[in-house]
Amino acid sequence: MARTNEGKTLKGDLKEKIGILQRVIPFNILSQKEHQELAEQCYFKEFPKDTYIFRQSEPSQGMIFIIVSGKTRVTVSQEEGVETTAGYRNPYDFFGVTALLTDEEYPVSVVAEEDLKCLLVPHERLENIMNNNAEFASYFTYELSRRLREVYRSFMEETREGFYTGAHLLRKRVSEIMSSPPVICGYMDSVERVAQVMAQNDVSSVIVTAPNGTPLGIITEKDLVSKVLAEEGPASLDMKAHEIMSENIISISGEDFSYQALLLMIKHSIKHVIVSSNGSLVGILTMRDLMRTRQSGALSIVNKIESQESLEELRRAVDDIDKVLQALVMERAYASEICPLITEFYDRLTRRIVSMAERDMVAEGYGEPPVAYSWINMGSSGRMEQYSRTDQDNGIIFEDMPDRRTLKKVREYFLVLGEKVVDGLEKCGFERCDGLVMANNSQWCRSLSEWKEVVAQWIDELDPENIRKMTIFLDFRHIWGYSPLTQNLKEYVTDRFQNANTALLFLGEDALRYRAPLNIFRQIVTEKSGEHKNQVNLKGAACVHIVDCIRLFCLREGIKETSTFKRMAEIKKRGVLAEDEVEFAETAFETLMMFRIREAVEKMSQGETPNNYMNPYALSKKEQALLRESFVVVNRLQNLTSKHFRLYG
């Protein structure tokens, strides 16, 4: 039977220890002085064959083990107690670093495969050198960052178990629930033939294809009724398929998840999406297919929102959105899946409130909007990162007016409209912004030219208040109205910031003003007193740093996306940062958002208002490790930002 840690400690020769350190990456990059200091604290230890150096789930011994001679076997214990070999370590490899730097229990066991001699590097001296040697520290940070992805994915898969039997609905592939092969017709087929095909196959739609099989459009039962039967005069069954088909078809890959199809249907107000693989038509996914799963509730919310005629009815629809959020969390959906879906619901809600406000403006004698306008959302809504009812950050862009007198009247109209919408959103649970970043404030209700002027002013006058306004405004996104106004302003902002090096510098300094809450020993730092004692603000202390740094790279590169997840994907696609670095940031952001969402749902279930604070020590050890390593990645991203934008000090 294998013994545990029955090793023999040896002091050893200082020169020999330095020689070993000089051969091992990353210790080989240390200076002669650092080698000397480290070697003075190191010591040798010998372990007979079959001795466990440490066992899985034991607390860290506070040191790194460098193999001098011999060989070790790394094993992982399964729940049944069966040990599986995960790998081997040979001379000048080292082990024990993960538990040392994360203060976790050992995630694996290590046993001497042969008689073993190790050089042991104590925690205290190692930490001291890491704090004074950025290159040396970055090696270990990189290793922890890489591991974060693996740990997070493993954690999510583990926590999915036990909630539902069978496949998780949101994670089903489109190919698993689509109708295949799809029912098709030719673009020159008669309407009568199309109707026969629908009846014979008992379907509500057919895909219209070209002779080579390329999908050209779709014909639904609604198209037959509205474009043929409802027309004046006798129905013309000789009409051709291409004359009544809808050409604006939406397609999705069979490898995509069903939640993505759901989001497309909600976003485009459609009941069918075409499924393709490598450019070929392979199936169709309908609302009926989704309703066979438990996602029909999400689709019904859309109908409920758009059919309501009063704010009180809309308020009840918001409660239903909360139930969808709870279901998504129960199914352990990823934050990158939850946020776009919940944001889309809130976008729909906002559009309905704006539409009702326009109706009320007419009823009260203000009339129709005097010029075209675009309602914009900013902040977390602009980034499509909403999962609960946040405070409002919105504004209005309206068309330019020829003279100031007309401009004043137009602005007065939109300020009244803005107040109605802000009031409606407040009654639906979205609190007013303490900083008055709302469309009922003339600072956030401007003509297109005025918006361009104020952006130019912010860039030229880089005081703290203008920096604050920019960080809110730069995530703006069109919600309702005439979208070309938002597109025009987006083009202007993108062009100006690409050539505004000083503004980028100031925004960068703002993004690096604070760091993630870790001390020099990589332990989580919480509030010391007050209402949130022993808690940490996940948004203000960590998420905001990722948002700000990623936005900064996008401004420099002319990337117009507003979603942080989409921004990171575009940064990776363009090679702005190394692929691994972006993936670390993606996983850290996903992890932090997951904790925020879960904490919000917990507070909501207890009748409390979500506030982004949580007690990290109420988490399991594995969750604490995830949170800690996410903070490490946040600091790493800030270091990369500092390097790229030459922000020092």
SULPEGI-V993338 format. One record per backbone hydrogen bond with DSSP energy under -1.0 kcal/mol. CO is the residue of the C=O (numbers start at 0). NH is the residue of the N-H. If there is no record, write none. Layout:
BEGIN
co->CO nh->NH
co->CO nh->NH
END
This chain:
BEGIN
co->2 nh->51
co->7 nh->45
co->9 nh->43
co->12 nh->16
co->13 nh->17
co->14 nh->18
co->15 nh->19
co->16 nh->20
co->17 nh->21
co->19 nh->22
co->23 nh->27
co->25 nh->28
co->26 nh->29
co->30 nh->34
co->31 nh->35
co->32 nh->36
co->33 nh->37
co->34 nh->38
co->35 nh->39
co->37 nh->40
co->42 nh->119
co->43 nh->9
co->44 nh->117
co->45 nh->7
co->46 nh->115
co->47 nh->50
co->50 nh->111
co->51 nh->4
co->53 nh->109
co->54 nh->57
co->57 nh->105
co->61 nh->122
co->63 nh->120
co->64 nh->94
co->65 nh->118
co->66 nh->91
co->68 nh->116
co->70 nh->112
co->70 nh->113
co->71 nh->88
co->72 nh->110
co->73 nh->85
co->73 nh->86
co->74 nh->108
co->75 nh->83
co->77 nh->80
co->81 nh->77
co->83 nh->75
co->86 nh->73
co->88 nh->71
co->89 nh->92
co->92 nh->66
co->94 nh->64
co->95 nh->99
co->96 nh->100
co->97 nh->101
co->98 nh->102
co->105 nh->56
co->108 nh->74
co->109 nh->52
co->109 nh->53
co->110 nh->72
co->111 nh->49
co->115 nh->46
co->116 nh->67
co->116 nh->68
co->117 nh->44
co->118 nh->65
co->119 nh->42
co->120 nh->63
co->121 nh->125
co->122 nh->126
co->123 nh->127
co->124 nh->128
co->125 nh->129
co->126 nh->130
co->132 nh->136
co->133 nh->137
co->136 nh->140
co->137 nh->141
co->138 nh->142
co->139 nh->143
co->140 nh->144
co->141 nh->145
co->142 nh->146
co->143 nh->147
co->144 nh->148
co->146 nh->150
co->147 nh->151
co->148 nh->152
co->149 nh->153
co->150 nh->154
co->151 nh->155
co->152 nh->156
co->153 nh->157
co->154 nh->158
co->155 nh->159
co->159 nh->162
co->168 nh->171
co->169 nh->258
co->171 nh->257
co->172 nh->175
co->173 nh->176
co->173 nh->177
co->178 nh->283
co->182 nh->206
co->184 nh->208
co->185 nh->188
co->186 nh->241
co->188 nh->240
co->189 nh->193
co->190 nh->194
co->191 nh->195
co->192 nh->196
co->193 nh->197
co->194 nh->198
co->195 nh->199
co->196 nh->200
co->197 nh->202
co->203 nh->220
co->205 nh->218
co->206 nh->184
co->207 nh->215
co->207 nh->216
co->208 nh->186
co->209 nh->212
co->213 nh->209
co->216 nh->207
co->217 nh->245
co->218 nh->205
co->219 nh->223
co->220 nh->224
co->221 nh->225
co->222 nh->226
co->223 nh->228
co->224 nh->229
co->235 nh->238
co->236 nh->191
co->238 nh->190
co->239 nh->242
co->240 nh->243
co->240 nh->244
co->245 nh->217
co->246 nh->248
co->249 nh->273
co->251 nh->275
co->252 nh->255
co->253 nh->174
co->255 nh->173
co->256 nh->260
co->257 nh->261
co->258 nh->262
co->259 nh->263
co->260 nh->264
co->261 nh->265
co->262 nh->266
co->263 nh->267
co->264 nh->269
co->270 nh->286
co->272 nh->284
co->273 nh->251
co->274 nh->281
co->274 nh->282
co->275 nh->253
co->276 nh->279
co->279 nh->276
co->282 nh->274
co->283 nh->178
co->284 nh->272
co->285 nh->289
co->286 nh->290
co->289 nh->292
co->294 nh->298
co->295 nh->299
co->296 nh->300
co->297 nh->301
co->298 nh->302
co->299 nh->303
co->300 nh->304
co->301 nh->305
co->302 nh->306
co->309 nh->313
co->310 nh->314
co->311 nh->315
co->312 nh->316
co->313 nh->317
co->314 nh->318
co->315 nh->319
co->316 nh->320
co->317 nh->321
co->318 nh->322
co->319 nh->323
co->320 nh->324
co->321 nh->325
co->322 nh->326
co->323 nh->327
co->324 nh->328
co->325 nh->329
co->326 nh->330
co->327 nh->332
co->328 nh->331
co->333 nh->336
co->333 nh->337
co->334 nh->338
co->336 nh->340
co->337 nh->341
co->338 nh->342
co->339 nh->343
co->340 nh->344
co->341 nh->345
co->342 nh->346
co->343 nh->347
co->344 nh->348
co->345 nh->349
co->346 nh->350
co->347 nh->351
co->348 nh->352
co->349 nh->353
co->350 nh->354
co->351 nh->355
co->352 nh->356
co->353 nh->357
co->354 nh->358
co->355 nh->359
co->356 nh->360
co->357 nh->361
co->358 nh->362
co->359 nh->363
co->360 nh->365
co->360 nh->366
co->361 nh->364
co->371 nh->398
co->372 nh->481
co->373 nh->396
co->374 nh->478
co->374 nh->479
co->375 nh->394
co->376 nh->476
co->377 nh->381
co->378 nh->382
co->379 nh->384
co->380 nh->383
co->387 nh->389
co->392 nh->377
co->394 nh->375
co->395 nh->445
co->396 nh->373
co->397 nh->447
co->402 nh->406
co->403 nh->407
co->404 nh->408
co->405 nh->409
co->406 nh->410
co->407 nh->411
co->408 nh->412
co->409 nh->413
co->410 nh->414
co->411 nh->415
co->412 nh->416
co->413 nh->417
co->414 nh->418
co->415 nh->419
co->416 nh->420
co->417 nh->421
co->418 nh->422
co->419 nh->423
co->420 nh->424
co->421 nh->425
co->422 nh->426
co->424 nh->429
co->425 nh->428
co->430 nh->391
co->432 nh->435
co->435 nh->437
co->436 nh->393
co->437 nh->440
co->440 nh->443
co->443 nh->395
co->445 nh->397
co->446 nh->450
co->447 nh->451
co->448 nh->452
co->449 nh->453
co->450 nh->454
co->451 nh->455
co->452 nh->456
co->453 nh->457
co->454 nh->458
co->455 nh->459
co->456 nh->460
co->460 nh->462
co->462 nh->466
co->463 nh->467
co->464 nh->468
co->465 nh->469
co->466 nh->470
co->467 nh->471
co->468 nh->472
co->469 nh->473
co->471 nh->378
co->472 nh->475
co->476 nh->376
co->479 nh->374
co->481 nh->484
co->482 nh->486
co->483 nh->487
co->484 nh->488
co->485 nh->489
co->486 nh->490
co->487 nh->491
co->488 nh->492
co->489 nh->493
co->490 nh->494
co->491 nh->495
co->492 nh->496
co->493 nh->497
co->496 nh->499
co->499 nh->503
co->500 nh->504
co->501 nh->505
co->502 nh->506
co->503 nh->507
co->504 nh->508
co->505 nh->509
co->506 nh->510
co->507 nh->511
co->515 nh->517
co->516 nh->524
co->518 nh->521
co->522 nh->518
co->526 nh->533
co->529 nh->532
co->531 nh->534
co->534 nh->526
co->535 nh->613
co->536 nh->540
co->537 nh->542
co->538 nh->543
co->541 nh->545
co->542 nh->546
co->543 nh->547
co->544 nh->548
co->545 nh->549
co->546 nh->550
co->547 nh->551
co->548 nh->552
co->549 nh->553
co->550 nh->554
co->551 nh->555
co->552 nh->556
co->553 nh->558
co->562 nh->566
co->563 nh->567
co->564 nh->568
co->565 nh->569
co->566 nh->570
co->567 nh->571
co->568 nh->572
co->569 nh->573
co->570 nh->575
co->577 nh->581
co->578 nh->582
co->579 nh->583
co->580 nh->584
co->581 nh->585
co->582 nh->586
co->583 nh->587
co->584 nh->588
co->585 nh->589
co->586 nh->590
co->587 nh->591
co->588 nh->592
co->589 nh->593
co->590 nh->594
co->591 nh->595
co->592 nh->596
co->593 nh->597
co->594 nh->598
co->595 nh->599
co->596 nh->600
co->597 nh->601
co->598 nh->602
co->599 nh->603
co->600 nh->604
co->602 nh->607
co->603 nh->606
co->611 nh->537
co->613 nh->535
co->614 nh->617
co->615 nh->618
co->619 nh->623
co->620 nh->624
co->621 nh->625
co->622 nh->626
co->623 nh->627
co->624 nh->628
co->625 nh->629
co->626 nh->630
co->627 nh->631
co->628 nh->632
co->629 nh->633
co->630 nh->634
co->631 nh->635
co->632 nh->636
co->633 nh->637
co->634 nh->638
co->635 nh->639
co->636 nh->640
co->637 nh->641
co->638 nh->642
co->639 nh->643
co->640 nh->644
co->641 nh->646
END
